[in-house]
Amino acid sequence: MKPHYYKYPDSQYIVLEDGTVARTLKETKIHNQTYYNLILNGEMKRVNKEKLMEPFSEVNDDNLNA
């Protein structure tokens, strides 16, 4: 299976299939839950990984049922 991104050597950067460059975020573990610190609407927010992935899992489920 072909990867959806390529890791740029010796960095925190990845290159997506469309050529977009992104930086990977470090996880924060609190009470056995994984969070990411994101800047949303100009404010830093700590977002739970499960909640962050919810919209994408719905899209993937729809694609499987098509």
N, C-alpha and C positions, 0 to 999 in steps of 0.2 A: 504494500500500500504506500502511495506517495505521501510524504509529509505535507502539511498545509503551510509550513513555514520553514525557514532555514536559519539556524543560529549563526550570527556573525562571530567569527573566532575571537576569543579573548575579550569579550564584551558582554554587556547585558542586552544587546540589541538582537532583534530578529528581523528577517525580511519576509514579508508575506508574499503569497503567490502573485498578487497584482503589483508587486514592487514597493509597497508601502513599508516603511521602516518603523518599528515600534520598539519600546523598551520593556523588558519584562519587569514585573513588580515583585518585591519580596513579600512573602506571606508573614502574617502576624498570627501566632497561636495564642488564644485565650480560652481557658477552660475547655480544652480539646476541640475548639472550633477554629476555623481558618478565616481570617479577615484580610482585606486589602485596604490601604489608605488611598482614597481617590479624591480628586478635586472635582466636585459636582456643583454647578451653579456658583462658582467662585469660592466655595467653602470646602475645606478638607473634611471628608466623611470617612468613617471606618465602616466598610461594607462586608457583610458576611458572604463567603464564597457561594454558599447555597443560594442565597437571594440573588447574587450577581448573575448566576448561571440560569435562573428560572426562565427568563425570556428566550434564551437560546435552546433550552431543552424542549420547549413547546414547538419551536420551529422545526427541530429535528424530528419530533414525534409526528408532526404533520407530513414531513417528507417521507417518513417510513410508511405512512398509511396511504400515500398517493398511488 
